[in-house]
Amino acid sequence: MKDSVVRFTPIQRIEHSTVMSLFAVLALTGLPQKFYDHGWAQRLMGLLGGVDTARFVHRTAGVLFSLVVVVHISRLVVLVAQGRTSLALVPTRQDFRDAIVTLRYYLGLSDHQARFDKFDYRQKFEYWGLVLGAAIVVGTGFILLYPATLTRFLPGEFVPASQLAHSNEGLMAFLVVIVWHIYNAHLNPDVFPFDTSIFTGRISRHRLRHEHPLEFERLERNERNKSSKIA
C-alpha cells in the first residue's frame, strides 16, 4: 500500500502556481499605487521603474489573471457537465454543522472533532472567496482599463466606484492571503513549516486520514473493491 495518494492533478498544480505568481505581481505593483502618498510606496515604485512601468506590469498581470480565471471556470463547467468531477467544493449544510462542531471543540465544549470529506468548510470558504473576489477585481479592472469605451454604455459613476472597489478588494485579498492562507499552508501545527501537497500533488495517508477522514475511508473502500474484483 502506498504511503501517499494523489490529491491534486497536474493542471490544478499549474493553476495554483500561476495564480500565486500573478497574485504576487499584482500585489507588488498594485499596493504602491493605492498608498502612493506613503514613503514606502514611493520607494517601492522607484524600484519598480516608476509609476508607468508599475501600471503596465500590473495591467498585463491583470489580463493574464483574468484569462486564468476564465479558463479555470470554463474547465470546471465542462468537467461537471461531463460528469468527470464532483461538486466537492460547493458548500452544503454539513459545512455549517462542521463549523459549529469545530468551534465547540476549540472552546473545550466537546471532545469530538468534525470529520471532513475532500474539502473542509475553511477550504471552501477560501476558494469561493477567491472566485468572488476575482470576479470583482476582474470586472472593475476592465472598467478601469477601458473607461472611455465602457462609459458609452455605463454611467460615468461606474469609474470612481470601480476604482474604490478594485482597490479595496485587492487589499482585502492580500490581507486574507497573508493572515488566513499563509497560516493554514505554513504555520498550522499540522503542516508546519510547509504544506507541499499543492506543489507535489500528493498527500500522505496519515495526514489524509487525520484531516479528511471521510475521503480516506472512501478511498480505502474503493481500493478494497478493486482488490476483490481482481481476486
Buried (B, 14 or more C-beta within 10 A) or exposed (E): EEEBBEBBEEEBBEBEEBBEEBBEBBBBBBBBBBBEEEEEBEEBBEEBEEBEEBBEBBBEBBBBBBEBBEEBEEBBEEEEEEEEBEEEBEBEEBBEEBBEBBEBBEEEEBEEBBBBBBBBBBBBBBBEBBBEBBEBBBBBBBBBBEBEEBBEEEEEEBBEEBBEBBBEBBBBBBEBBEEBBEEBBEEEEEBEEEBEBBEEBBBBBEBBBEBBBEBBEEBEEEEEEEEEEEE
